[in-house]
Amino acid sequence: MIIEIREAYRRALDDFGALVHRIAPEQWENPTPCVDWDVRALVNHMVGESLWAPELLAGRTVAELGDVFDGDLLGDDPPKAFDAAAAAAVHASCAEESLTRVTHLSFGDVPGAEYITELFADALIHTWDLARAIGADERLDPELVETCAAWFAGAEDGYRQAGVIGEQQPLPADPDAQTRLLASWGRRV
């Protein structure tokens, strides 16, 4: 079942946040499937994306914001930083005009619905990355996987050409939907 994109985004952030709250002190430096990112860098990335969302969904540009969300955004309480940023992002995505407002991204202007879909997909895939890095259950919500896969089928080539995902990974015999999605994002399952 394909889920409305704002609901899918909220659920993906909730799932990622649940894992953030399970990170043990000694796990913050664990490597992740994301090249050059440890757990702290991955969570910092997600906090940064969540901080950008309300600004971009309000019509501001990347140029206007500059480097305001660069650097360490986690401080001394990473779960608290994530929770606050995610709540603001979800709130902004639920605004009535969020789906139709033009968002000014670094690569061009897109409708808010497309931007929220990209945020959702990133949160979903990074949920798996974080689970893998901290040794948690790697199963993703099947409805979110289906929603992401339906969108990504049309976006994959563009993502790969832009160099923002890895190469398609080989699939085992009879892969499930999650394995197919992750492999298409360049993840070795």
N, C-alpha and C positions, 0 to 999 in steps of 0.2 A: 504494500500500500504506500503510495506516494503521499508524503506529509506536507502540509503548508509550510513554506520555507522559513517563516519566522518561528514557528513552533519547532521545526527541525533544528534551527540554529540554537534556540534556547536549550533544547534537550542535549545537543552536542556539547554546549558549554557546561551544562550541569554535569554531564558524564566526565568531562575533563576535570572540572573542579573537584569532583568526588575523589579523583586520583591525586590531585594536588594535596588534598588534606591527608592522604595516606603516605606521602613521601617522608621517609625516615631521615633524620639529620645526616646520616652518612651516605644517603642516596643522591644528594644534590649534585654531586660531581660525577655520577654515573653517566657513561656514554649513552646516546640515543641512536636510533636508526637515521637520524638527520645528521648528515656529514658536518663535522665541526661543532656540534651542539651537545653540551651535556644537559642534564635535567634542568639545571637552573637557567641555562640559556633558552631552552625550549619553553619553559614557563614564562620567562621574561618576554619572549616573542609573542606568546598568546596574550599576555597583559598588554603589550604594545598594540597589538591588533585591536584589542577590545577598547583601548583608549582612543584609537583613531576613529573607530566606528561612529560614535556620537557626533564627532566633528564633521566627518565626511558626509554623514547622512543629514546633517544640518546645512549642507551646501558649501562648506569651507573647502579650500583647495590644499593640496599637499604643500604648495609654495607658501601659502599663508601661514601654515603651521610650522614649516621649517623643520628643525631638529628637536622640537619640544619633547618628543617621545623617544629620543635616542638614549642609550646608556642603560644603567641599572634602574629598573622600574619596580623592583621587588622589595628593596629596603630590608629591614630586619624581620618582616613578617610576610613572607611570600604568599601564604594562603589568604591573608587579609587583603593584600594587594590584588590578587586574582579575583577574589569575590567582589570587591568594589568595582573593578574595571569591567568584569563580566556583567554585573547588574546594570551598569550604565549602558553597556552595549545592547543588552537585551531590551532595556527600556527604549532606547533610541530606535531599535529595529521594529518595535511594536507601534510606533507612531503611525497614524493613518497614512501620512504622505510618504512614509519611508520606502515603499515599493516603487513609487512613481517619480520621486525626486531624482534629479540627475546628480550622480556622485562623480566628483572630479578625482580620478585616481592617477597615479604616476604615469600610466600608459595611455590614458585617455578617459573620456567621459562614458559612463555606463548608467543604466537605470539602477535605482536602489535595489530592486529585486535581484539583479545580477550580482551586485556587490554583496548583498546578504547571503546569496547562494555561495559565493566564493568564500566568505567568512565561515559559513557552515561547513563546507567541505574541508577547509583547513582545520577547523576544530575537530572534526570527526577523525581525520587521518592522524592528527597529532595526539588524539586520545589513544589510539593504538600505539603510537611511538612512545608515549609516556608509560603506558602499561608495560610494554616490552622492557623499557629501561629500568623500571622499578620491580619487575617480576610479578606484576598483578595479572589478573584475568584479562586476556587480550580479546575476548569476544566483544564485538561492537553490537549495538542495538540493531537488529535486522531491518527494522523499518527505516532507520537512518541510512543504513548501507544501501537499501533499495532506492531511497530518494536520491542519495548522492550518485549512485551508479547511473540512474536514469539521466541526470544532468550531465555527468562527466562523459558519457558516451559521445556527446556533441562537442565537448570542450577539450578533450584529451589531446588532440593534435595540436591545438593552439598552445596549450600548456607545455607540451613537449618541445615545440618549436621555439618557445620563449625561454626554454632552459630552466623552468621553475620546478620541474619534476624529473626524476631519474628515468632511465630506460625501462621499458616494459620488462618485467621479470618473467622467467619461465614459470609455467603453471604445472602443478602435479596433475595426475589423472583425476578426472571428475572433481574439479575444485568447487568449493561453495562460493556463494556470492561475495562474501567478505574477502576471501583469498583472491578472487578475480579483481575486485576493486583495489585492494592493496597492491597487487602486482602491477596494475595499470598505473598506479602512482609511483612505481619504482621501488616498492618495498619487497624485501625478501622475507617471506613468511616461513 
